[in-house]
Amino acid sequence: MKRSQKMDFARLISEFLNGHKDDLLAKSFDATNDIAEITALLTAAIEAEDEQLDAKAVAKQKTAVANSAVKDCYTKASSAFDSIIGALGKDNEHVQELRRLRRN
């Protein structure tokens, strides 16, 4: 069962208890504490859900920033790599060593 379904179920039970409180009380079932507890737990669940969604949005933004930073870093290193090849020549021993590093 999904979180939203669980929260809907809790809300529906609370509404049922509220709507039938007198009938239940006539049968010796006092729903007052259950209603209060379900309401409090549902409020806490909604707040936690909102916080989780906010954190998820922040994480998504931070992932985009991190991916961009990694791309920029790699692009600069790759450019430097190409410049080294241009300066030393593709057959230079240092360039061969760098090519092995790039493959890893």
C-alpha atoms as one frame of an Amber mdcrd trajectory, in Angstrom:
protein
   0.000   0.000   0.000   1.372   3.413  -0.977   1.978   6.145   1.572  -0.801
   8.275   0.135  -3.219   5.348   0.420  -2.224   4.790   4.038  -2.740   8.466
   4.831  -6.109   8.472   3.044  -7.143   5.404   5.031  -6.246   7.118   8.307
  -8.163  10.238   7.276 -11.219   8.173   6.284 -11.189   6.251   9.575 -10.940
   9.521  11.499 -13.846  10.956   9.505 -15.874   7.795  10.102 -15.202   7.903
  13.820 -16.164  11.582  13.937 -19.309  10.997  11.915 -20.463   8.018  13.965
 -19.176   9.049  17.377 -22.621   9.046  19.000 -23.600   5.676  17.520 -20.316
   4.171  18.649 -20.667   5.682  22.110 -24.127   4.108  22.377 -22.383   0.767
  21.837 -19.791   1.567  24.562 -17.079   2.557  22.104 -15.671   5.987  22.908
 -13.744   7.124  19.839 -12.538  10.415  21.333  -8.978   9.256  22.027  -8.700
   7.402  18.712  -9.858  10.486  16.812  -7.377  12.707  18.632  -4.500  10.275
  18.170  -5.222   9.586  14.481  -5.573  13.335  13.830  -2.252  14.068  15.539
  -0.484  11.225  13.733  -1.969  12.259  10.396  -0.804  15.847  10.946   2.695
  14.574  11.763   2.653  12.322   8.693   1.621  15.203   6.426   4.371  17.420
   7.846   6.952  14.642   7.441   5.774  14.014   3.879   6.099  17.730   3.071
   9.604  17.816   4.570  10.580  14.725   2.582   9.308  16.265  -0.664  11.214
  19.476   0.080  14.382  17.473   0.791  13.880  15.534  -2.421  13.627  18.784
  -4.407  16.773  20.144  -2.741  18.622  16.878  -3.427  17.591  17.033  -7.081
  18.932  20.592  -7.348  22.165  19.647  -5.593  22.577  16.652  -7.914  22.293
  18.963 -10.921  24.901  21.307  -9.408  27.231  18.401  -8.623  26.828  16.915
 -12.108  27.592  20.294 -13.661  30.677  20.734 -11.463  31.976  17.263 -12.383
  31.359  17.973 -16.079  33.206  21.312 -15.855  36.103  19.676 -14.013  36.374
  16.842 -16.552  36.104  19.261 -19.496  38.978  21.354 -18.125  41.135  18.290
 -17.457  40.371  16.954 -20.943  41.312  20.302 -22.459  44.592  20.255 -20.528
  45.159  16.682 -21.728  44.689  17.785 -25.338  47.061  20.718 -24.790  49.703
  18.381 -23.372  49.425  16.157 -26.449  49.770  19.246 -28.645  52.855  20.402
 -26.740  54.623  17.069 -26.347  53.396  15.145 -29.379  51.243  12.055 -29.449
  54.185   9.639 -29.377  55.819  11.162 -26.279  56.259   8.745 -23.353  54.473
  11.103 -20.947  51.535  11.356 -23.297  51.378   7.561 -23.494  51.263   7.462
 -19.694  48.467  10.044 -19.661  46.478   8.037 -22.213  46.629   5.038 -19.892
  45.285   7.219 -17.071  42.411   8.426 -19.242  41.392   4.855 -20.093  41.016
   3.960 -16.402
